[in-house]
Amino acid sequence: MAVVDLSGKVVVITGGARGLGAATAQAVVEGGGRVLITDVLEEEGARTAAELGGAARFLRHDVTSEADWQAALDHTVATFGRLDGLVNNAGIATGALLEQESVEHFRQVVEVNLVGVFIGIRTAVPLLRAGGGGSIVNISSAAGLTGLPLTAGYGASKWGVRGLSKIGAVELAEARIRVNSVHPGMTLTPMTAPVGIQPGEGNFPGAPMGRVGVPEEIAAAVAFLLSDAAGYMTGAELAVDGGWTAGPTVRTLTGG
Ligand SMILES: NC(=O)c1ccc[n+]([C@@H]2O[C@H](COP(=O)([O-])OP(=O)(O)OC[C@H]3O[C@@H](n4cnc5c(N)ncnc54)[C@H](O)[C@@H]3O)[C@@H](O)[C@H]2O)c1
């Protein structure tokens, strides 16, 4: 079922081989758009694109590499003729207490999750400008809205993505380029598999809605922001988290 109308739109989605990126690629294709999925996971990325048919292609692309970014965008134009949207979705996560996080690891997470987004925006903007505008959606996190324990590098990078999105929004509005951030809560993907949460109601009592999200629920919000239906939205931070960042649950306060 198409969430929104994306007909005619060409979108690049980083980290699209699996998880939220793959679900977003599916939403774009269902909406009538075409998509270049990029990732460092070649086999999985190629398979995901093949499953979506001719409207989707895959290219190996490491978001930390400026040369890879240029190649990905050149490939998009060569294949689809234009660029309308960019979803900066690729990311890595880790869990360590701040005191135990290594400097090397902190740097690695920031490099992928934040520097990668910066290079992507910087490389895509001339192309979006040339096409008369577009939509950039940066995937931050609930960890970019609150102080989530065990996420020193990850949380810092996601707060950075949220801030960078605001800067992009104010600087690029004159070019008709909208920049928004999406903040998923706990969602079932390969990234969160090690946490061991099972699908189903009541599986995440920490969120007011009591459950984790599924990738399609995040993808729907991203697809909306890519579409012309979100034409007056820029600089927004869209939490898609079952209420996790809205406040504590009633159970937490009452001890029930
Ligand atoms: N799953 C969640 O609960 C959750 C919550 C909040 C935010 N997020 C964010 O959503 C995004 C997608 O996460 P996911 O849950 O689908 O995880 P995932 O691990 O399933 O997908 C992330 C993808 O990014 C790719 N990737 C990693 N490093 C890369 C690099 N250097 N260059 C290109 N691709 C690279 C991975 O190969 C992987 O396919 C991430 O930015 C993540 O931080 C996820």
The ligand as an SDF file (V2000), in Angstrom:
LIG
                    3D

 44 48  0  0  0  0  0  0  0  0999 V2000
   16.6370    0.2430   14.7500 N   0  0  0  0  0  0  0  0  0  0  0  0
   16.4570    1.1900   15.6610 C   0  0  0  0  0  0  0  0  0  0  0  0
   15.9040    0.9510   16.7600 O   0  0  0  0  0  0  0  0  0  0  0  0
   16.9140    2.6060   15.3900 C   0  0  0  0  0  0  0  0  0  0  0  0
   16.5140    3.5880   16.3020 C   0  0  0  0  0  0  0  0  0  0  0  0
   16.9090    4.8920   16.0910 C   0  0  0  0  0  0  0  0  0  0  0  0
   17.6800    5.2030   14.9780 C   0  0  0  0  0  0  0  0  0  0  0  0
   18.0690    4.2260   14.1160 N   0  0  0  0  0  0  0  0  0  0  0  0
   18.8850    4.6300   12.9860 C   0  0  0  0  0  0  0  0  0  0  0  0
   18.2950    4.1910   11.7890 O   0  0  0  0  0  0  0  0  0  0  0  0
   19.2920    3.9650   10.7970 C   0  0  0  0  0  0  0  0  0  0  0  0
   19.1110    2.5800   10.2130 C   0  0  0  0  0  0  0  0  0  0  0  0
   19.3290    1.6330   11.2550 O   0  0  0  0  0  0  0  0  0  0  0  0
   18.7880    0.1310   11.2180 P   0  0  0  0  0  0  0  0  0  0  0  0
   18.1410   -0.1040   12.5110 O   0  0  0  0  0  0  0  0  0  0  0  0
   18.0670   -0.1450    9.9620 O   0  0  0  0  0  0  0  0  0  0  0  0
   20.1970   -0.6440   11.2820 O   0  0  0  0  0  0  0  0  0  0  0  0
   20.8590   -1.7110   10.2910 P   0  0  0  0  0  0  0  0  0  0  0  0
   22.1500   -2.0560   10.9390 O   0  0  0  0  0  0  0  0  0  0  0  0
   19.9180   -2.7740    9.9670 O   0  0  0  0  0  0  0  0  0  0  0  0
   21.1130   -0.8420    8.9700 O   0  0  0  0  0  0  0  0  0  0  0  0
   22.1290    0.1050    8.8810 C   0  0  0  0  0  0  0  0  0  0  0  0
   22.7830   -0.0420    7.5200 C   0  0  0  0  0  0  0  0  0  0  0  0
   23.8240    0.9440    7.4160 O   0  0  0  0  0  0  0  0  0  0  0  0
   24.8940    0.3260    6.7300 C   0  0  0  0  0  0  0  0  0  0  0  0
   26.1560    1.0030    6.9750 N   0  0  0  0  0  0  0  0  0  0  0  0
   26.8930    0.9990    8.1130 C   0  0  0  0  0  0  0  0  0  0  0  0
   28.0290    1.6890    7.9290 N   0  0  0  0  0  0  0  0  0  0  0  0
   28.0020    2.1550    6.6600 C   0  0  0  0  0  0  0  0  0  0  0  0
   28.8880    2.9470    5.8870 C   0  0  0  0  0  0  0  0  0  0  0  0
   30.0620    3.3890    6.3820 N   0  0  0  0  0  0  0  0  0  0  0  0
   28.5360    3.2560    4.6250 N   0  0  0  0  0  0  0  0  0  0  0  0
   27.3710    2.8000    4.1050 C   0  0  0  0  0  0  0  0  0  0  0  0
   26.5020    2.0340    4.7760 N   0  0  0  0  0  0  0  0  0  0  0  0
   26.8220    1.7220    6.0490 C   0  0  0  0  0  0  0  0  0  0  0  0
   24.9050   -1.1010    7.2720 C   0  0  0  0  0  0  0  0  0  0  0  0
   25.6480   -1.9660    6.4380 O   0  0  0  0  0  0  0  0  0  0  0  0
   23.4340   -1.4260    7.3470 C   0  0  0  0  0  0  0  0  0  0  0  0
   22.9520   -2.0380    6.1800 O   0  0  0  0  0  0  0  0  0  0  0  0
   20.6370    4.1770   11.5220 C   0  0  0  0  0  0  0  0  0  0  0  0
   21.1190    5.4770   11.2640 O   0  0  0  0  0  0  0  0  0  0  0  0
   20.2670    4.0170   12.9750 C   0  0  0  0  0  0  0  0  0  0  0  0
   21.1680    4.6800   13.8250 O   0  0  0  0  0  0  0  0  0  0  0  0
   17.7000    2.9210   14.2920 C   0  0  0  0  0  0  0  0  0  0  0  0
  1  2  1  0
  2  3  2  0
  2  4  1  0
  4  5  1  0
  4 44  2  0
  5  6  2  0
  6  7  1  0
  7  8  2  0
  8  9  1  0
  8 44  1  0
  9 10  1  0
  9 42  1  0
 10 11  1  0
 11 12  1  0
 11 40  1  0
 12 13  1  0
 13 14  1  0
 14 15  2  0
 14 16  1  0
 14 17  1  0
 17 18  1  0
 18 19  2  0
 18 20  1  0
 18 21  1  0
 21 22  1  0
 22 23  1  0
 23 24  1  0
 23 38  1  0
 24 25  1  0
 25 26  1  0
 25 36  1  0
 26 27  1  0
 26 35  1  0
 27 28  2  0
 28 29  1  0
 29 30  1  0
 29 35  2  0
 30 31  1  0
 30 32  2  0
 32 33  1  0
 33 34  2  0
 34 35  1  0
 36 37  1  0
 36 38  1  0
 38 39  1  0
 40 41  1  0
 40 42  1  0
 42 43  1  0
M  CHG  2   8   1  16  -1
M  END
$$$$
